[in-house]
Amino acid sequence: MDNPFSLKGKKILVTGASSGIGRQIAISVSGMGAETFITGRNEQRLSNVFNLLEVPGTQYAADLNIEKEQDSLIELMPNLDGVVLSAGIVKTLPFKFINRKDWDSIFETNFFSPAILINKLLKTKKLNKNGSVVFISSIAGNFVGTVGNAMYSASKGAINAMQKVLAIELSAQRIRVNNISPGMIKTELIYDPIFTEEQLKDDEKKYPLGFGEPIDVANAVIYLLSDASKWVTGSTLIIDGGFTIQ
């Protein structure tokens, strides 16, 4: 019996692949047989990830907030069977201290960059029929609120709303559009010096199954890219160790 989760023969682009969740997604997707194309801002770290891929496609170090670099990436791409948009940044500020530059910075990376990338891939007909688009969002987008997290939450909420419209518009081409909304994942982002070890331990207690690992998100991405999810579109897959059920 064929493995419905296999990605063999598929060509997949992963953004934000130089670190964190994106790094693990790229490695896992390649491990399932996909020819994996990766991009990220840090050239050295991206190269390190590329060397770990079992079925490497192309690596391209780029700042996708810069239109010329985004265009260059698209030119390098073959026709794709899947795109995973995992690049993102966080900046924590109480709402009254946020200025326009802060909003612009967060939305540029978390919303406009992935939205415009998909727009251009569609215009250039680089997304194959029966393909899959996966946004990496957050439970902060629609499900929970955290003090100081307004900008991040708003940018992820915008992704979630757009994703549903895209799913409808692309259904005629059998292109599926879904998002994964993780809770706290153990990446370098959570080990910021502003948080003490004690604070992290206290926060982890709020998660019935503890903090997640990047592999937990990567495994869900494999499902959404594979033929196992061929009847799934417009969905949000919450992966949060039980945080939001309390």
Summary of the structure (lengths in Angstrom):
residues: 246
radius of gyration: 17.3
end to end distance: 39.3
largest distance: 57.6
contacts: 820
relative contact order: 0.15
helix: 46%
strand: 19%
